[in-house]
Amino acid sequence: SAIVWARKKCCPALLRRQWKNKIIYLREILPNTKIIINSILPVRDDVVKSDIAFTYQELFNEELKKLAQQEKVQFLENSQFLKEKENPFTTDGIHPQPYFFHLWGRHMASYLNNN
């Protein structure tokens, strides 16, 4: 995951290359599958301040957007479902509240139904 990359202080370009390899692999074994890259979600502000790994979310998302364009796959930004709600995270400040997963699923289904 992106958090593991951040803790190892790896560069975002390396993350992008690793994800590209996964896309290549998926295309080889599942050639008729539509691939969607979901954004890396934000975390609560106090978590960002306490762990440097969480400061890379925007940077990683920019790399993933570039990869999506390069590989001609869709990049879906899902952060808005957390930003527009009050208290969007569970007590750890990292994981979304359960309602998020319903919104996330609807967002992906909507994209798939319309494309």
C-alpha positions, 0 to 999 in steps of 0.5 A, spaced: 500 500 500 501 507 499 503 507 507 508 502 506 511 506 501 511 512 504 514 509 511 520 506 507 521 513 504 520 511 497 519 516 491 512 516 488 515 515 481 517 508 484 509 507 487 507 509 480 512 503 476 509 498 481 502 500 480 503 500 472 506 493 473 500 490 476 496 493 471 500 490 466 499 483 470 491 484 470 491 486 463 495 479 461 491 475 465 484 478 465 484 482 458 477 484 458 477 487 465 475 494 466 481 497 470 479 503 475 484 506 480 481 509 486 484 515 489 488 514 496 484 516 501 485 522 506 486 521 513 484 525 519 489 531 520 491 529 527 494 522 524 497 526 518 501 530 524 503 524 528 505 520 522 509 522 516 507 516 512 500 520 511 503 526 508 504 523 501 496 522 500 496 528 495 503 526 492 501 519 491 494 521 488 498 525 483 502 519 480 496 515 480 493 520 476 499 520 471 499 513 471 491 512 469 492 517 463 498 514 461 495 507 461 488 509 459 484 507 465 480 511 469 482 514 476 476 515 481 477 520 486 473 518 492 476 523 497 469 528 496 465 522 500 469 523 506 470 531 506 463 533 505 461 529 511 462 530 519 466 525 523 468 521 516 473 517 520 472 511 525 476 512 532 483 511 529 482 517 524 485 512 518 479 508 516 472 511 513 466 510 517 462 504 514 457 509 510 463 511 506 463 504 503 456 504 500 458 511 497 464 508 494 461 502 491 455 507 488 461 511 485 464 505 482 458 502 479 455 509 476 462 509 473 461 502 470 454 503 468 456 509 464 462 507 461 
